[in-house]
Amino acid sequence: MIDPLKILSATEKAAIACYDFIGKGDEKLADKAAVDAMRSCFNAIDFRARIVIGEGERDKAPMLYIGEEVGSLKNIPLQYDIAVDPLEGTTICANNMPGSLAVLAISKTGGMLHAPDVYMDKIAANAPVVDLDETALVNLKNIAKYKKSDVSDLNVIILDRPRHAEIIAKVREAGARITLIGDGDVAAVIAVATGRADLYLGIGGAPEGVLAAAALKTLGGEMMGRLLFKDEEEKAKASKLNIKDYNKKYLLNDLVSKDAIFCASGVTSGPLLSGVIKNKNSYQVNSLLLDSSTNRHLKIKQKLPSY
């Protein structure tokens, strides 16, 4: 695999690029700054890679689009697949709220699900007893039994969306605690894997699902997902990516089948990472680096020069 620190620099620079847009209310400018910085960093690395999880397709540039090739080497076979979310939590960043991140994952070619930019129904837990096809109550009871605790002791993270009203009601009826989040489901899955919560449930982006799975390759934990399509056009995009079974339940090793490096750098401070701090001639950036090939798990604080 490529040197993880070379890849980490892409999220660090994306986080720094967002600094001037924190709290300024413009999500698009913040996202564009992160994308441009990440793309520039990728294109300076001596490799040939392609974006398999991104923000859409070429007509939506300047996003890092699905199928885009990056890297300084052009006349060699593709080496790596990359999943990106240059700014996870654009609204969070624009409103100076906690927990926005610059995130990416990389594996050797063919190592990650080539998922379209659609929704995904997801479940993640730090106990190997959950199933996406079971009810919330059954999953909570199974986790409680596995941990020798009560359902009332369990904490479930759910995105605060109208579409989750029923599942929120069911979890509360079961007696578990709920942490509602406005955004940031990659960090939420990591919180489950590291024991700060017991279960993540709900519908979020498919790109974030694959990114979270890449983190779990090192951290451990259980995750399942199912792609959700709103129309035939989205199914057609999936078909172009060789997805034929539109109802398939993807297990962790279906989402990320090979060793992966996962990097996240804090933009605004949150439970996972502190945000960017600007000094007179430098920026302080806090990052998480996970490498499943070596079981490497590092939190890194770096002082980087301002340009």
C-alpha positions in Angstrom: 0.0 0.0 0.0 0.9 3.6 -0.4 2.5 5.5 2.4 -0.4 6.5 4.7 1.1 9.9 5.6 1.0 10.9 1.9 -2.7 10.2 1.8 -3.3 11.9 5.2 -2.0 15.1 3.7 -5.0 15.2 1.5 -7.5 15.4 4.4 -5.2 17.8 6.3 -5.0 20.3 3.4 -8.8 19.9 2.7 -9.4 20.8 6.4 -7.2 23.8 6.2 -8.8 25.0 3.0 -12.2 25.0 4.8 -10.9 27.2 7.6 -11.8 30.6 6.0 -15.4 29.3 5.4 -16.2 28.1 8.9 -19.3 30.0 10.1 -19.6 32.0 6.9 -22.9 30.4 5.9 -21.8 29.3 2.4 -21.9 25.5 2.1 -20.9 25.4 -1.6 -17.8 27.6 -1.2 -16.6 25.5 1.8 -17.2 22.3 -0.1 -15.4 23.6 -3.2 -12.4 24.7 -1.2 -12.1 21.2 0.3 -12.5 19.5 -3.1 -9.9 21.7 -4.8 -7.4 21.2 -2.0 -7.9 17.4 -2.0 -7.7 17.1 -5.8 -4.5 19.2 -5.9 -2.9 17.0 -3.2 -3.9 13.7 -5.0 -2.5 15.0 -8.3 0.9 15.6 -6.7 1.3 12.0 -5.5 3.2 9.5 -7.6 0.4 7.0 -8.1 -2.6 6.4 -10.4 -5.9 6.1 -8.7 -9.6 6.7 -9.4 -12.5 8.0 -7.4 -15.0 5.2 -6.8 -17.0 7.0 -4.1 -17.5 10.7 -4.7 -19.9 13.5 -5.0 -21.4 12.6 -8.4 -20.3 12.5 -12.0 -18.3 14.7 -14.2 -21.0 17.2 -15.0 -21.1 18.1 -11.4 -17.4 19.2 -11.3 -15.7 20.8 -9.4 -16.6 17.9 -7.2 -14.3 14.8 -7.1 -16.6 12.8 -9.3 -17.1 9.0 -9.6 -14.7 7.7 -12.2 -12.3 10.6 -12.0 -8.6 9.6 -12.2 -6.0 11.3 -10.0 -2.3 11.1 -9.5 0.8 12.2 -11.3 1.4 8.8 -13.1 -0.6 8.3 -16.3 1.0 5.4 -18.2 0.6 2.6 -15.7 -2.3 0.4 -14.7 -4.7 1.8 -12.1 -3.3 1.1 -8.7 -5.9 2.3 -6.2 -9.5 3.1 -5.5 -10.4 6.1 -3.4 -13.5 7.1 -1.6 -13.9 10.7 -0.6 -16.0 13.1 1.3 -13.9 16.2 1.2 -16.2 18.0 3.7 -18.5 15.7 5.6 -20.9 18.1 7.3 -21.0 21.1 4.9 -23.9 22.6 6.9 -22.0 22.0 10.1 -19.0 23.9 8.7 -21.0 26.7 7.3 -22.7 27.3 10.6 -19.7 26.7 12.8 -21.2 23.7 14.5 -19.3 20.7 16.0 -18.0 17.8 14.1 -17.3 18.6 10.4 -14.5 16.5 8.9 -12.4 16.0 5.7 -12.5 12.3 5.1 -11.1 9.7 2.6 -10.3 6.0 2.3 -8.0 4.2 -0.2 -7.6 0.6 -1.1 -6.0 -1.3 -3.9 -8.1 -1.4 -7.1 -11.3 -3.4 -6.6 -11.1 -3.1 -2.8 -14.2 -1.0 -2.3 -17.8 -1.1 -3.4 -18.3 1.2 -6.5 -21.5 2.7 -5.2 -23.5 5.5 -6.9 -24.2 8.7 -5.0 -27.5 7.5 -3.6 -29.0 6.8 -0.1 -28.1 3.7 1.9 -30.0 2.1 4.8 -27.3 1.3 7.4 -26.7 -0.4 10.7 -23.5 -0.5 12.6 -22.7 -2.0 16.1 -19.8 -3.0 18.2 -21.4 -6.4 18.8 -21.6 -9.1 16.1 -25.3 -9.8 16.7 -27.2 -7.2 14.6 -28.9 -7.6 11.3 -30.2 -4.9 8.9 -33.3 -7.1 8.3 -34.3 -7.3 11.9 -36.4 -4.8 13.8 -34.8 -2.2 16.1 -36.2 -4.0 19.1 -34.7 -7.3 18.1 -31.3 -5.8 17.5 -31.4 -3.9 20.8 -32.3 -7.1 22.7 -29.5 -9.0 21.0 -26.9 -6.3 21.8 -28.1 -6.2 25.4 -27.9 -10.0 25.7 -24.4 -10.0 24.1 -23.2 -7.2 26.5 -25.0 -8.7 29.5 -26.8 -5.4 30.0 -30.3 -3.9 29.8 -31.7 -2.3 26.7 -32.2 0.8 28.8 -28.4 1.0 29.1 -27.8 1.2 25.3 -27.2 4.3 23.3 -28.3 4.6 19.7 -27.1 7.2 17.3 -29.7 8.3 14.6 -29.6 11.1 12.1 -32.3 13.7 13.0 -34.4 13.5 9.9 -38.2 13.3 9.3 -37.7 10.0 7.6 -36.5 8.5 10.9 -39.5 9.4 13.0 -40.8 5.9 13.1 -37.5 4.3 14.0 -36.9 6.9 16.7 -40.2 6.1 18.2 -39.5 2.4 18.1 -36.1 2.8 19.8 -37.6 5.0 22.5 -40.5 2.5 23.0 -37.8 -0.2 23.6 -36.3 2.0 26.3 -32.9 2.7 24.8 -31.2 6.1 24.8 -31.0 8.1 21.6 -28.3 10.5 20.5 -29.8 12.6 17.6 -27.2 14.1 15.2 -27.7 16.7 12.5 -25.0 15.4 10.2 -21.8 13.3 10.2 -22.7 9.7 10.1 -19.1 8.6 9.4 -18.1 9.9 12.8 -21.2 8.3 14.3 -20.2 4.8 13.0 -16.7 5.4 14.4 -18.3 6.4 17.7 -20.1 3.0 17.8 -16.9 1.1 16.9 -14.9 2.8 19.6 -17.5 2.1 22.3 -18.9 5.6 22.7 -22.3 4.3 21.5 -23.8 0.9 21.0 -25.7 1.1 17.7 -26.1 3.3 14.6 -29.3 3.1 12.7 -30.9 4.8 9.7 -30.7 6.1 6.2 -27.8 8.2 5.0 -25.5 8.6 2.1 -24.0 5.5 0.4 -20.6 7.3 0.1 -20.5 7.8 3.8 -21.4 4.1 4.3 -18.4 2.9 2.4 -16.1 5.4 4.1 -17.4 4.2 7.5 -16.8 0.6 6.5 -13.2 1.4 5.6 -12.7 2.8 9.2 -14.2 -0.4 10.6 -11.7 -2.6 8.7 -9.2 -1.4 11.4 -11.4 -0.6 14.3 -13.6 -3.7 14.2 -17.4 -3.9 14.5 -20.3 -5.0 12.5 -21.9 -3.0 9.6 -24.5 -3.7 6.9 -26.0 -1.6 4.3 -28.5 -1.6 1.5 -28.7 0.9 -1.4 -31.9 2.8 -1.8 -33.0 4.1 -5.2 -35.6 6.8 -5.7 -36.1 6.2 -9.4 -35.1 4.3 -12.5 -32.4 6.9 -13.3 -30.6 6.1 -10.0 -30.9 2.4 -10.8 -29.4 3.0 -14.2 -26.4 4.7 -12.7 -25.9 1.7 -10.4 -26.1 -0.7 -13.3 -23.3 1.2 -15.0 -21.2 0.4 -11.9 -22.0 -3.3 -12.3 -24.6 -3.3 -9.5 -27.3 -5.8 -10.6 -29.0 -6.8 -7.4 -30.8 -3.6 -6.3 -31.9 -5.2 -3.0 -28.6 -6.7 -1.9 -27.6 -6.5 1.7 -24.0 -5.6 1.8 -21.9 -6.8 4.7 -18.7 -5.1 5.9 -16.5 -7.1 3.6 -18.8 -6.4 0.7 -18.4 -2.7 1.2 -14.6 -2.9 1.7 -13.1 -6.2 0.6 -9.4 -5.4 0.8 -7.1 -3.7 3.3 -7.8 0.0 3.4 -6.3 3.3 4.8 -8.8 5.7 6.3 -8.0 9.3 7.1 -10.1 12.0 8.7 -9.0 15.5 9.7 -11.1 17.8 11.9 -12.5 21.0 10.4 -14.7 22.1 13.3 -14.2 20.5 16.7 -16.4 17.6 17.6 -16.4 14.4 19.7 -14.0 12.6 17.2 -11.4 15.3 16.5 -10.6 18.9 17.3 -10.9 21.4 14.5 -8.4 23.5 12.6 -6.6 26.2 14.7 -5.0 29.0 12.8 -1.8 30.5 14.3 0.3 33.4 12.9 2.2 31.4 10.3 0.7 28.0 10.6 -2.3 25.8 11.1 -2.8 23.1 13.7 -4.7 20.1 12.3 -5.9 17.1 14.2 -6.4 13.8 12.3 -7.2 10.1 12.7 -5.3 7.6 10.6 -6.3 4.0 10.4 -4.5 1.3 8.3 -6.1 -2.2 8.4 -3.0 -3.8 6.7 -0.9 -3.0 9.8 -3.7 -2.5 12.3 -2.4 1.1 12.7 -4.6 3.4 14.7 -3.2 6.9 15.3 -4.4 10.3 16.3 -2.0 12.8 14.8 -1.6 16.5 15.7 0.4 18.4 13.1 1.5 22.0 12.7 1.4 22.9 9.0 2.7 26.1 7.4 0.2 28.6 6.0 0.8 29.3 2.3 
